[in-house]
Amino acid sequence: MTDTVATAQPWYRALNRHQWNILLAANLGWLFDGFELYALFLTVGPAMRALLDPAQYPQIPAYIGTVVAITLLGWGSAASSAACLPITSAANAR
């Protein structure tokens, strides 16, 4: 009796071209979302100082928290609405 050892292939060897394109698009979306949030963190402080009167400067942390919360709420609502969409593959669409 011969023992055969199955060599497991890495997960990425089983992907076809369409799946690679989806993976690339998802990674680019994640990258740009991260860049958007990073740019928001860099600019929201100076923007609030330019928009508000000096008497309102103590409320800047609350305003920044509101801006970030609205951004994250937008991400969450987009993700939850996308989760409700039916999943179709390119093979089923033809």
N, C-alpha and C positions, 0 to 999 in steps of 0.2 A: 504494500500500500504506500502510495506516495503522498507525502504531506506537501501541500502547496500553500504558500504564504501569499495572501493577497496584499499587494502593495497599494496602499491608499494614496490616491492622487489628491493634490491640493484642491480646495473648493473652486478656485478660479479656472482650473482646467476644464471644468464641465460647462462653463458659460459660453453661450453663443454671442454673435455680434450684437444682436438686439439687446441682450441682457447687459453687455458691456456698455452700450450707449445709455441705458437706463441708470446703471451704476455711476457713470460719469456725470450725467445730468443731476442726479441726487447729490453727489459730492460737490458739484459746482454750486448748487442751490444752498447747501449747508455752508460752503465757504463764503458766499456773498451775504448770507444772513449774518454770519459772524462778523464780516467786515462792516455791515450796516450798523450793528450794535456797537462795535468798537468806535466807528466814526461818530455815533451818537454820544458815547461817553466822552469823546474828545471835544466835542463842540457844544454840548448842552450847557456846560458851566459858563463859558464866555457868552453864549447866546442869551442866557438868562440875565447875566449882568448887563448886557446891552439893551435888553427889552424892559427890565424892571427899574423902578425908581430906587435910589439908594435906601429909602425907608423900608422897602420890601425885601432887601437882601437876606434878612433872617429866615424868610420863607423859601429861599432857593432850594434847600434840600427837599422840602415837600413837593415843590414844583417838578424837580428832577425825578423824584420818585414816581410822580404821576405820569410823566412822559415815558419813563421806562416801563411802567405798568401797562400803559396803553399799547406800547410796542409789543410787549410780551402777550397781552390779550389778543392782539391782532394775529400773532403767530399761532396762538392756541386755537383761535376760531378758524383759521385757515386749515390747520392740521385736523381739527375735528370735522370740518366739512369735507375735507379730502378723504377722510377715513370712511365717510358714508358713500363715496362713489363706488360703483361696481368695478371690479378688477377685470380687465380684458387684456388678452395678449394679442400680439400681432397675428398669430396663427388663427385666433378666433375671429379677428376682424375681417379676414379675407373671405 
